[in-house]
Each structure stands twice: as C-alpha cells, then as structure tokens.
Amino acid sequence: AAVDVDDQVVHRRLLGLLRGQLREEVEDVTEEAATHEALEAATSAGACCVAPLGLALGEGALWLDRDALGGPAFWCVDILGGRIWRFDPAITTALSWSAPSMPGFIAPLPDGRFIAGLADGLHRFDPADGSFDFLCEVEPDRPGNRVNDGYVDHEGRLWFGTMNLAETEPTGALYEVDGLLGDAPHVRRVDDGEHLDVAARQHGAAIAGAGRVARGVGVR
C-alpha cells in the first residue's frame, strides 16, 4: 500500500519525540538512582543530618557520655546566634539556652555544670536551670577581642584562646586557668599574639602528651 510522504515525516517526528522522551526518562531514573546511591553511601559512612539546628556559626562540638540532664548527648555553641545547644540522639530532641554574650566554647565540669567562655569573660553555666554565673573578665584591655575555643585537661585546668573579633589584627592569646570550681579562678596568659605575632584567630584547642602541652591552631 502506498504511504503518503507527509505521513512518513509525521511518523519519523513522532518516533524521534518518543525516543527523546524515553532518553530523558532514562536519564532522570539514572540521576535519581545515583543520588539515592550517594545518600545511602553517606548514611552508611555515618554522614547524615540528624538535627537541622540552623546554626549561624556552630563550633565547639562536644560529646558527653553522661551529662547533668541524663546524657549521652552532643553539645555545641552557636557563636553568632548567641546560644548553647544540646542534642539527645536517643529521643532526637534539641535544647538550647540563650547566652548573655557571644559564646566561644563550653567545657564540662565535674559537678555537671560547664565553664563557658563568652565574649565578656568566663562564666559557669548550669543547664539544669539555664543560669550563667559570671566569674571573671579575660581581656578588659583588648575590647576588640573575644574568647574562642577552649578545653579542660586531665588535671582540671582550662586552656582557651582569644581572637580578634574583626579577624584583622594578631591580638589573640592563649590562657591557662586553675581553680574552675572556686569563686576566684586564676587566669594566666601563656602566649601572646600581640607580642609574638601568633594569630588573628585561635582555633582547635587540644591537649597533647598526657595533658602536658596545650595545642591550638593560629589562623591569620
């Protein structure tokens, strides 16, 4: 039977459209499968979002097997948000407390409270009632600085750093604090960025060598 030329053109166009649509569908399925595979791989490796807290600048990650609220729990500070956060993975619930000023770190104390390094100095923070007890100023002579990362060593001493708030001048320093549970802790400046040109920012406080050496990362 004779087939009209116009019909052949229409058939070819329809076939091309069907092939193009099928190709797009295959590509969509392939992309979806790849995304699913990547998500499964990330999840199996332990990388998945468990608490979308919406932090402005989250730092000071801390895991406690047991805390004053029953633990285990994950703790951190939101520096720019001005809050302290606790996430309980057992019940997938997050709690937060507003800090009196910009928080740089929290470190656990033996009595269940925390030592909190805030922009205006050191505080004792009690998560049971959300209270902050002011202990002392750190750098009243450097109003352009704030407290940053901190860590309590095995002997109960606090080590923390400060940084230039504008991140433009090397005015950060390293401090050691004794007597955290007393009413008048002793703060000693160990290393001075203003004189030694150490850093505009100090990050990553840690202890090496069985608590004998304080480590930090200085960033210009």
Secondary structure, DSSP 8 states (H G I E B T S, - for coil): ----HHHHHHHHHHHHHHHHHHHHHHHHHHHHHHHHHHHHHHHHTT---S-----SSEEEEEEESS-TTS--EEEEEETTTTEEEEEETTTTEEEEEE-SS-EEEEEE-TTS-EEEEETTEEEEEETTTTEEEEEE-S-TT-TTEEEEEEEE-TTS-EEEEEEETTS-S---EEEEEE-TTSSS-EEEEEEEHHHH---SEEEEEEEETTTTEEEEEEE-
